[in-house]
Amino acid sequence: MLKLTIGPILYYWPREQVQRFYTSVAESDADAVYLGETVCPKRRELKLEDYMAQAHQLREAGKEVVLSTMTLLESPADLRELRRYCDNGEFALEANDIGAVGLLREAGLPFVAGAAINCYNPQTLRQLVQFGMQRWLMPVELSREWLSEILSQPDIEDIRSSFEVEVFGFGHLPLAWSARCFTARSENRPKDQCDLCCIKYPSGRPVYNQEGERLFVLNGIQTQSGDRYNLVTEVPQMAGLVDAVRLSPEPEGTLEWLARFRAASRGEAQARAAQDVNGYWHKMAGIVQVA
């Protein structure tokens, strides 16, 4: 049975909004939930202690809980916080930086490898499994064909049962991270005086090209796809290949889409929203819509 997971909230939402969202997730049909700040350490509406409390509530509701760690570590404080996450003693971690992989390997703890971990060949995938990886979120820009090929490689076939494959299936794709903060820059603010302006953009700040087409979404130091990625119609193609599909939280409608993905996994035909894209899964440009 295909698992449906709720990824970490990538945007900067007020504390009350985050808590309302996870209350709804606890009552939903999600199998697993990822908690934690992965984009910017300045976003402190919730601290580790808050996420742990939320994790306990979700676990009591029957959800698998994974704590997600920062994607770009920029300071000793970031590293100290990463160690606190790794030492939580209860919940598995999603490693989004190779430094987290190193810490978890040293501690002998299992982990999920996030999409930002550069894993593009069977040798690296095998190495991550040997380090303790139990689930792998494939890089978002890769295709079904690529996934099928890498999993059929001799280096992987004998360890395939040792890890799960997760695919980013819904949401604006996290494409890149930078030491610079583009949201702050868009407001003509220096990064160290950003005034936490990301909180004004609960679904990121869209960027348009000269033709007026939305090209990207700015989310702090993260650059996302301008269009929403949506693989709900591709769910039947995932049988026997993918173990879990991730939905990235949006301010509205995430759990309604979760229900549609669940219906698709039962074989019920579903349709994407008209503006959603799915090109990468079909080995095409990400912005492309494949019928």
Disulfide bonds with the S-S distance in Angstrom:
none
